[in-house]
């Protein structure tokens, strides 16, 4: 009845055309493979159950033609009812088998898909996450995968079984009476055509509805994360208005979707019943003229009534299939995104650091965000082993970007970043990132204890006891407030725990970077949220622990510059000066401008153009 | 279903009562049309067939004709029911979405911090999805299934009441099974929603903190934790499906046994001449059909259960009362002067310890006040109280002599604006982000605000200028640039009282200097409360308060305090030293 897909191998997206629904869904085999056998066996039991139900009319036919209308044997009636009972119980048993066979592997497939997507997302570079909103990703991880699971466990099997039942039922009807069978078949043709039309219309709307739902999720997420801004400006109502507008377009799409569905509902409800009406008009004269037994006529109606149900439900399964297809496409869209920042085929291990520490060399580095202007343009900078370098430049000059090139959160567009002579792209990200630690300007904490948050970058192979590392790191970051938390270092912070102030979070993030005891430490304006006296204390302690660690620190203020042995000035995407704070103050006008805002005549001109 | 959820449901259905009733009528009629089928077949066999033998064709024509009309009408009604119920359910859903969103916005920050953003988001996404699933198909199916069962029994009773009685007997084990299922699956679905929410939280957290996850090689650990939650969610879902399977199988068995019994009893009665064959077949067809709605109810009981659990959580969220309520009789302040007064104010977060033990303070209109002190001294708390993010525990805060709690919220937000360190950008254009300060502002006004904080050149240099879309979380702008944009927001808002809580912390020195110059003109005639760690921001203010442990320990002009040689003087000395560092 429906176009059962031929078991062709899935060609990977080749031509520019959108692949057919079959091909798109066949991709699911990648993940469904472990469950494949049980899905097939489960499908067979479901088929068995369905075919058993088709036996009922045949028993009725025998009962009516035999005992009921002719020989009147009570024993035969009891036997007939007994057969019906046995068939019915067997059907129930097979239904139970289908569920038992498919449900658990189905949920396992869902979990595997969810987990693979999550792993892939973790692997995808920051640049990908810059482009994709969290809501879109979340709706794929939850809603779309749920739809796929429901289809795998229920929709797929029931659609095929329904189709098979319909075919078998029509064969039985044709065998009973070819005239009546043809009447049923004649009704089936428009249904197939309508199902096909419906498929085409529904596909478009289903996709749009899912995308709009994803956008709506993004709006929700922003309204929650940006709640302080909305509160501060009393803009809750405006946000609500925007949200309501988006929700309204989703509503319109959903109603449109229902309209499409209602057309097919009409066809799939009216046609099967209309067939029975016509069959009544055709069959009764046949029976009256003795061309058909009453038992056969009854068997036909009973069969048609049983077959009508799978026919009606084909529309529902079809809709499920199309929904699953849209969901699969959206899922595949993420999974097919190539990880642009990857490990090399033959990674080179980082050499052991020299006696003085690790040397970092950036040469000819250029970087541009996709579709954006060049932020860095031919930058050369060497971080000598064990030294601390401050990088100073105007806001937006690319300091943070520069920092993130070292642990390969972004990859350079051209040029290279080398750590002890090895290009960062030649080693594995894991090895690179165990050698490099970053304290971000936006401190990111995870829902876990303070201890876990601080120790998250610590290599397990390190011999130093964790408690000692933890205590030292917290001390360096002047995070003495931790002792006052309800459970000290075991207090859960982050999303699901206690919320900390900006300065407190910054200190935890700093402690984390310090605890990792990396070969290269990258600090992105690590003291910006601290008050002056705390800042002074942290600076003082940091200077002590930074000895021997090659450090690059983004500085906006003289107090942060104080951490560094020397300063590099970032201007127009290049390093335009390297020296000590005092030297640069005297000789480098741009540096003087950036740190003191005192402008010289030509610097004012520069700032006017470049700021 | 709990009372809270029921009340919510009632209030949601209320406004669409007519449409819902219409949809119900359509469903009833279409089920009625469908239920007529077997009776017509039975009539055809028992009456039209013998009539045909007697040479009369009209009973057949009438029966077949009636059947055809019923079929087409049934189809039309069913299709109309689909449309009508979609309109109703989508209207309800829109209403619910709006309510939850609005309520979330109304709730105070204390709630947001306690409830956590991940849970609020999952209330509005996965929980509402569960409700949507129910409304989308489930409710119609549930209603029409129950009706179909009823009509089946009635239809059969009209043919033969004894067979109908058998169906009613079969209902008893059906109800017992349904009750078992109800109890089992309710707990199951609660668990399922909880574990779904946990899964969402860990997903959101990892995606939000992806930089740190990658930089500290937390991919394996994060993935492991996620695996665990995904497995927990899987196990819960699988158990739910299993329970459902037992239910489904049980119902099929009950219904099939019923068919056999109807056949046995009816067949024996046919032999005794107590029943006609056609009626027996009609009874068997009805008995067979009787099972269909029950299994459908089982199928949608799933979504019904999860929607009930989700609805309960949503109702719980909606039942949260903001601790910062809107005034019952708001006092309008169309043009605030910006005179601020703290009278015997004490405050602590939630039920926690006092953060501000006692504060008396008067800030005359137009004064620029700077708050200085260590992190955690209570400076931000003062700012948050002023912006009415929280309400005082004791005492009161007056704006132009009116208690903040009585000021009309719109007027309060216009009069008092706070810029925080955390500069959140929404997806949309830069211009739209600035215009949050004053919706409906012209481009010229937006640009003027941007010029005032010195971010105009930078924005103009972006690919699409003011129309450049900032990515989620404004990733492409640096923290300093984001601060400037959020500063421009505040400038555009043009408030009488401007609160700056570390609002310039991520700016570079020239940026800050620029903002200072902008502020000098901007703040003229405005009350300003500035919290800054950097003294460069503080030195130009009229008055400085040094706060320690929630108490004001020094109060005076910057010069006075430096001269007095207290804490502020020490800070000042540190700062001077850092300027000439190295």
HADDOCK unambig.tbl for C-alpha pairs under 7 A between the chains (distance, minus, plus):
assign (segid A and resid 68 and name CA) (segid B and resid 267 and name CA) 6.96 0.50 0.50
assign (segid A and resid 68 and name CA) (segid B and resid 270 and name CA) 6.79 0.50 0.50
assign (segid A and resid 68 and name CA) (segid B and resid 271 and name CA) 6.20 0.50 0.50
assign (segid A and resid 72 and name CA) (segid B and resid 271 and name CA) 6.02 0.50 0.50
assign (segid A and resid 74 and name CA) (segid B and resid 268 and name CA) 6.64 0.50 0.50
assign (segid A and resid 77 and name CA) (segid B and resid 264 and name CA) 6.53 0.50 0.50
assign (segid A and resid 77 and name CA) (segid B and resid 267 and name CA) 6.22 0.50 0.50
assign (segid A and resid 77 and name CA) (segid B and resid 268 and name CA) 6.87 0.50 0.50
assign (segid A and resid 78 and name CA) (segid B and resid 264 and name CA) 6.07 0.50 0.50
assign (segid A and resid 81 and name CA) (segid B and resid 260 and name CA) 5.13 0.50 0.50
assign (segid A and resid 81 and name CA) (segid B and resid 263 and name CA) 5.97 0.50 0.50
assign (segid A and resid 81 and name CA) (segid B and resid 264 and name CA) 5.27 0.50 0.50
assign (segid A and resid 84 and name CA) (segid B and resid 260 and name CA) 5.53 0.50 0.50
assign (segid A and resid 85 and name CA) (segid B and resid 256 and name CA) 6.66 0.50 0.50
assign (segid A and resid 85 and name CA) (segid B and resid 257 and name CA) 5.69 0.50 0.50
assign (segid A and resid 85 and name CA) (segid B and resid 260 and name CA) 5.12 0.50 0.50
assign (segid A and resid 88 and name CA) (segid B and resid 253 and name CA) 6.60 0.50 0.50
assign (segid A and resid 88 and name CA) (segid B and resid 256 and name CA) 4.83 0.50 0.50
assign (segid A and resid 88 and name CA) (segid B and resid 257 and name CA) 6.70 0.50 0.50
assign (segid A and resid 89 and name CA) (segid B and resid 253 and name CA) 5.65 0.50 0.50
assign (segid A and resid 89 and name CA) (segid B and resid 256 and name CA) 6.84 0.50 0.50
assign (segid A and resid 92 and name CA) (segid B and resid 249 and name CA) 5.38 0.50 0.50
assign (segid A and resid 92 and name CA) (segid B and resid 252 and name CA) 5.55 0.50 0.50
assign (segid A and resid 92 and name CA) (segid B and resid 253 and name CA) 5.25 0.50 0.50
assign (segid A and resid 95 and name CA) (segid B and resid 249 and name CA) 6.18 0.50 0.50
assign (segid A and resid 96 and name CA) (segid B and resid 245 and name CA) 6.43 0.50 0.50
assign (segid A and resid 96 and name CA) (segid B and resid 249 and name CA) 5.49 0.50 0.50
assign (segid A and resid 99 and name CA) (segid B and resid 245 and name CA) 5.91 0.50 0.50
assign (segid A and resid 103 and name CA) (segid B and resid 238 and name CA) 6.42 0.50 0.50
assign (segid A and resid 103 and name CA) (segid B and resid 241 and name CA) 6.56 0.50 0.50
assign (segid A and resid 104 and name CA) (segid B and resid 238 and name CA) 5.52 0.50 0.50
assign (segid A and resid 107 and name CA) (segid B and resid 234 and name CA) 5.66 0.50 0.50
assign (segid A and resid 107 and name CA) (segid B and resid 238 and name CA) 6.21 0.50 0.50
assign (segid A and resid 108 and name CA) (segid B and resid 234 and name CA) 6.74 0.50 0.50
assign (segid A and resid 111 and name CA) (segid B and resid 230 and name CA) 5.96 0.50 0.50
assign (segid A and resid 111 and name CA) (segid B and resid 231 and name CA) 6.63 0.50 0.50
assign (segid A and resid 111 and name CA) (segid B and resid 234 and name CA) 6.35 0.50 0.50
assign (segid A and resid 115 and name CA) (segid B and resid 227 and name CA) 6.18 0.50 0.50
assign (segid A and resid 119 and name CA) (segid B and resid 223 and name CA) 6.23 0.50 0.50
assign (segid A and resid 122 and name CA) (segid B and resid 219 and name CA) 6.03 0.50 0.50
assign (segid A and resid 126 and name CA) (segid B and resid 211 and name CA) 6.49 0.50 0.50
assign (segid A and resid 130 and name CA) (segid B and resid 471 and name CA) 6.56 0.50 0.50
assign (segid A and resid 130 and name CA) (segid B and resid 472 and name CA) 6.88 0.50 0.50
assign (segid A and resid 130 and name CA) (segid B and resid 475 and name CA) 6.21 0.50 0.50
assign (segid A and resid 131 and name CA) (segid B and resid 471 and name CA) 6.52 0.50 0.50
assign (segid A and resid 133 and name CA) (segid B and resid 472 and name CA) 5.90 0.50 0.50
assign (segid A and resid 134 and name CA) (segid B and resid 207 and name CA) 6.78 0.50 0.50
assign (segid A and resid 217 and name CA) (segid B and resid 125 and name CA) 6.17 0.50 0.50
assign (segid A and resid 220 and name CA) (segid B and resid 121 and name CA) 6.52 0.50 0.50
assign (segid A and resid 221 and name CA) (segid B and resid 121 and name CA) 6.00 0.50 0.50
assign (segid A and resid 222 and name CA) (segid B and resid 426 and name CA) 6.48 0.50 0.50
assign (segid A and resid 224 and name CA) (segid B and resid 117 and name CA) 6.08 0.50 0.50
assign (segid A and resid 225 and name CA) (segid B and resid 117 and name CA) 6.77 0.50 0.50
assign (segid A and resid 226 and name CA) (segid B and resid 424 and name CA) 5.80 0.50 0.50
assign (segid A and resid 229 and name CA) (segid B and resid 424 and name CA) 6.88 0.50 0.50
assign (segid A and resid 232 and name CA) (segid B and resid 387 and name CA) 6.93 0.50 0.50
assign (segid A and resid 232 and name CA) (segid B and resid 413 and name CA) 6.95 0.50 0.50
assign (segid A and resid 232 and name CA) (segid B and resid 417 and name CA) 5.79 0.50 0.50
assign (segid A and resid 232 and name CA) (segid B and resid 418 and name CA) 5.51 0.50 0.50
assign (segid A and resid 233 and name CA) (segid B and resid 413 and name CA) 5.70 0.50 0.50
assign (segid A and resid 233 and name CA) (segid B and resid 417 and name CA) 6.08 0.50 0.50
assign (segid A and resid 233 and name CA) (segid B and resid 437 and name CA) 6.31 0.50 0.50
assign (segid A and resid 234 and name CA) (segid B and resid 410 and name CA) 6.86 0.50 0.50
assign (segid A and resid 234 and name CA) (segid B and resid 413 and name CA) 5.29 0.50 0.50
assign (segid A and resid 236 and name CA) (segid B and resid 105 and name CA) 5.67 0.50 0.50
assign (segid A and resid 240 and name CA) (segid B and resid 101 and name CA) 6.76 0.50 0.50
assign (segid A and resid 240 and name CA) (segid B and resid 102 and name CA) 6.21 0.50 0.50
assign (segid A and resid 244 and name CA) (segid B and resid 98 and name CA) 6.23 0.50 0.50
assign (segid A and resid 247 and name CA) (segid B and resid 94 and name CA) 6.33 0.50 0.50
assign (segid A and resid 248 and name CA) (segid B and resid 94 and name CA) 6.81 0.50 0.50
assign (segid A and resid 251 and name CA) (segid B and resid 90 and name CA) 5.72 0.50 0.50
assign (segid A and resid 251 and name CA) (segid B and resid 94 and name CA) 6.94 0.50 0.50
assign (segid A and resid 255 and name CA) (segid B and resid 86 and name CA) 5.92 0.50 0.50
assign (segid A and resid 255 and name CA) (segid B and resid 87 and name CA) 6.01 0.50 0.50
assign (segid A and resid 258 and name CA) (segid B and resid 82 and name CA) 6.65 0.50 0.50
assign (segid A and resid 258 and name CA) (segid B and resid 83 and name CA) 5.69 0.50 0.50
assign (segid A and resid 258 and name CA) (segid B and resid 86 and name CA) 6.09 0.50 0.50
assign (segid A and resid 259 and name CA) (segid B and resid 83 and name CA) 5.73 0.50 0.50
assign (segid A and resid 262 and name CA) (segid B and resid 79 and name CA) 4.41 0.50 0.50
assign (segid A and resid 262 and name CA) (segid B and resid 80 and name CA) 6.80 0.50 0.50
assign (segid A and resid 262 and name CA) (segid B and resid 82 and name CA) 5.55 0.50 0.50
assign (segid A and resid 262 and name CA) (segid B and resid 83 and name CA) 6.05 0.50 0.50
assign (segid A and resid 263 and name CA) (segid B and resid 79 and name CA) 6.36 0.50 0.50
assign (segid A and resid 265 and name CA) (segid B and resid 78 and name CA) 6.70 0.50 0.50
assign (segid A and resid 265 and name CA) (segid B and resid 79 and name CA) 5.26 0.50 0.50
assign (segid A and resid 266 and name CA) (segid B and resid 75 and name CA) 4.36 0.50 0.50
assign (segid A and resid 266 and name CA) (segid B and resid 76 and name CA) 5.59 0.50 0.50
assign (segid A and resid 266 and name CA) (segid B and resid 78 and name CA) 6.42 0.50 0.50
assign (segid A and resid 266 and name CA) (segid B and resid 79 and name CA) 4.93 0.50 0.50
assign (segid A and resid 267 and name CA) (segid B and resid 75 and name CA) 6.74 0.50 0.50
assign (segid A and resid 269 and name CA) (segid B and resid 75 and name CA) 4.80 0.50 0.50
assign (segid A and resid 270 and name CA) (segid B and resid 71 and name CA) 4.97 0.50 0.50
assign (segid A and resid 270 and name CA) (segid B and resid 72 and name CA) 4.95 0.50 0.50
assign (segid A and resid 270 and name CA) (segid B and resid 74 and name CA) 6.32 0.50 0.50
assign (segid A and resid 270 and name CA) (segid B and resid 75 and name CA) 4.21 0.50 0.50
assign (segid A and resid 273 and name CA) (segid B and resid 71 and name CA) 5.06 0.50 0.50
assign (segid A and resid 274 and name CA) (segid B and resid 68 and name CA) 5.18 0.50 0.50
assign (segid A and resid 274 and name CA) (segid B and resid 71 and name CA) 5.25 0.50 0.50
assign (segid A and resid 274 and name CA) (segid B and resid 72 and name CA) 6.92 0.50 0.50
assign (segid A and resid 277 and name CA) (segid B and resid 64 and name CA) 5.07 0.50 0.50
assign (segid A and resid 277 and name CA) (segid B and resid 67 and name CA) 5.20 0.50 0.50
assign (segid A and resid 277 and name CA) (segid B and resid 68 and name CA) 5.21 0.50 0.50
assign (segid A and resid 278 and name CA) (segid B and resid 64 and name CA) 6.70 0.50 0.50
assign (segid A and resid 280 and name CA) (segid B and resid 64 and name CA) 6.05 0.50 0.50
assign (segid A and resid 281 and name CA) (segid B and resid 60 and name CA) 6.61 0.50 0.50
assign (segid A and resid 281 and name CA) (segid B and resid 61 and name CA) 6.94 0.50 0.50
assign (segid A and resid 281 and name CA) (segid B and resid 64 and name CA) 5.59 0.50 0.50
assign (segid A and resid 284 and name CA) (segid B and resid 49 and name CA) 5.71 0.50 0.50
assign (segid A and resid 285 and name CA) (segid B and resid 52 and name CA) 6.86 0.50 0.50
assign (segid A and resid 288 and name CA) (segid B and resid 49 and name CA) 6.11 0.50 0.50
assign (segid A and resid 288 and name CA) (segid B and resid 52 and name CA) 6.16 0.50 0.50
assign (segid A and resid 288 and name CA) (segid B and resid 53 and name CA) 5.68 0.50 0.50
assign (segid A and resid 302 and name CA) (segid B and resid 285 and name CA) 6.69 0.50 0.50
assign (segid A and resid 394 and name CA) (segid B and resid 508 and name CA) 6.19 0.50 0.50
assign (segid A and resid 395 and name CA) (segid B and resid 480 and name CA) 5.94 0.50 0.50
assign (segid A and resid 395 and name CA) (segid B and resid 481 and name CA) 6.64 0.50 0.50
assign (segid A and resid 395 and name CA) (segid B and resid 507 and name CA) 6.83 0.50 0.50
assign (segid A and resid 395 and name CA) (segid B and resid 508 and name CA) 5.91 0.50 0.50
assign (segid A and resid 396 and name CA) (segid B and resid 478 and name CA) 5.83 0.50 0.50
assign (segid A and resid 396 and name CA) (segid B and resid 481 and name CA) 6.92 0.50 0.50
assign (segid A and resid 407 and name CA) (segid B and resid 215 and name CA) 6.55 0.50 0.50
assign (segid A and resid 430 and name CA) (segid B and resid 217 and name CA) 6.17 0.50 0.50
assign (segid A and resid 433 and name CA) (segid B and resid 215 and name CA) 5.91 0.50 0.50
assign (segid A and resid 433 and name CA) (segid B and resid 216 and name CA) 6.41 0.50 0.50
assign (segid A and resid 433 and name CA) (segid B and resid 217 and name CA) 6.46 0.50 0.50
assign (segid A and resid 437 and name CA) (segid B and resid 215 and name CA) 6.72 0.50 0.50
assign (segid A and resid 437 and name CA) (segid B and resid 216 and name CA) 6.73 0.50 0.50
assign (segid A and resid 438 and name CA) (segid B and resid 215 and name CA) 6.73 0.50 0.50
assign (segid A and resid 444 and name CA) (segid B and resid 209 and name CA) 5.79 0.50 0.50
assign (segid A and resid 444 and name CA) (segid B and resid 212 and name CA) 6.48 0.50 0.50
assign (segid A and resid 456 and name CA) (segid B and resid 216 and name CA) 6.66 0.50 0.50
assign (segid A and resid 457 and name CA) (segid B and resid 216 and name CA) 4.88 0.50 0.50
assign (segid A and resid 457 and name CA) (segid B and resid 217 and name CA) 6.99 0.50 0.50
assign (segid A and resid 495 and name CA) (segid B and resid 116 and name CA) 5.86 0.50 0.50
assign (segid A and resid 496 and name CA) (segid B and resid 116 and name CA) 6.33 0.50 0.50
assign (segid A and resid 499 and name CA) (segid B and resid 113 and name CA) 6.89 0.50 0.50
assign (segid A and resid 503 and name CA) (segid B and resid 375 and name CA) 6.83 0.50 0.50
assign (segid A and resid 528 and name CA) (segid B and resid 505 and name CA) 5.75 0.50 0.50
assign (segid A and resid 528 and name CA) (segid B and resid 506 and name CA) 6.33 0.50 0.50
assign (segid A and resid 529 and name CA) (segid B and resid 505 and name CA) 6.41 0.50 0.50
assign (segid A and resid 530 and name CA) (segid B and resid 375 and name CA) 6.82 0.50 0.50
assign (segid A and resid 530 and name CA) (segid B and resid 533 and name CA) 6.83 0.50 0.50
assign (segid A and resid 531 and name CA) (segid B and resid 374 and name CA) 5.67 0.50 0.50
assign (segid A and resid 531 and name CA) (segid B and resid 375 and name CA) 5.97 0.50 0.50
assign (segid A and resid 531 and name CA) (segid B and resid 533 and name CA) 4.62 0.50 0.50
assign (segid A and resid 532 and name CA) (segid B and resid 533 and name CA) 5.71 0.50 0.50
assign (segid A and resid 532 and name CA) (segid B and resid 534 and name CA) 6.78 0.50 0.50
assign (segid A and resid 556 and name CA) (segid B and resid 508 and name CA) 4.99 0.50 0.50
assign (segid A and resid 556 and name CA) (segid B and resid 509 and name CA) 6.53 0.50 0.50
assign (segid A and resid 557 and name CA) (segid B and resid 509 and name CA) 6.72 0.50 0.50
assign (segid A and resid 558 and name CA) (segid B and resid 578 and name CA) 6.07 0.50 0.50
assign (segid A and resid 558 and name CA) (segid B and resid 579 and name CA) 5.60 0.50 0.50
assign (segid A and resid 558 and name CA) (segid B and resid 581 and name CA) 6.44 0.50 0.50
assign (segid A and resid 559 and name CA) (segid B and resid 578 and name CA) 5.05 0.50 0.50
assign (segid A and resid 559 and name CA) (segid B and resid 579 and name CA) 6.90 0.50 0.50
assign (segid A and resid 559 and name CA) (segid B and resid 581 and name CA) 6.84 0.50 0.50
assign (segid A and resid 562 and name CA) (segid B and resid 581 and name CA) 5.76 0.50 0.50
assign (segid A and resid 562 and name CA) (segid B and resid 582 and name CA) 5.82 0.50 0.50
assign (segid A and resid 581 and name CA) (segid B and resid 582 and name CA) 6.30 0.50 0.50
assign (segid A and resid 582 and name CA) (segid B and resid 582 and name CA) 6.69 0.50 0.50
assign (segid A and resid 593 and name CA) (segid B and resid 510 and name CA) 6.82 0.50 0.50
assign (segid A and resid 594 and name CA) (segid B and resid 509 and name CA) 5.89 0.50 0.50
assign (segid A and resid 594 and name CA) (segid B and resid 510 and name CA) 5.64 0.50 0.50
assign (segid A and resid 595 and name CA) (segid B and resid 509 and name CA) 5.49 0.50 0.50
assign (segid A and resid 596 and name CA) (segid B and resid 509 and name CA) 6.19 0.50 0.50
assign (segid A and resid 597 and name CA) (segid B and resid 509 and name CA) 5.88 0.50 0.50
assign (segid A and resid 597 and name CA) (segid B and resid 510 and name CA) 4.56 0.50 0.50
assign (segid A and resid 597 and name CA) (segid B and resid 513 and name CA) 6.34 0.50 0.50
assign (segid A and resid 611 and name CA) (segid B and resid 457 and name CA) 6.66 0.50 0.50
assign (segid A and resid 611 and name CA) (segid B and resid 458 and name CA) 6.24 0.50 0.50
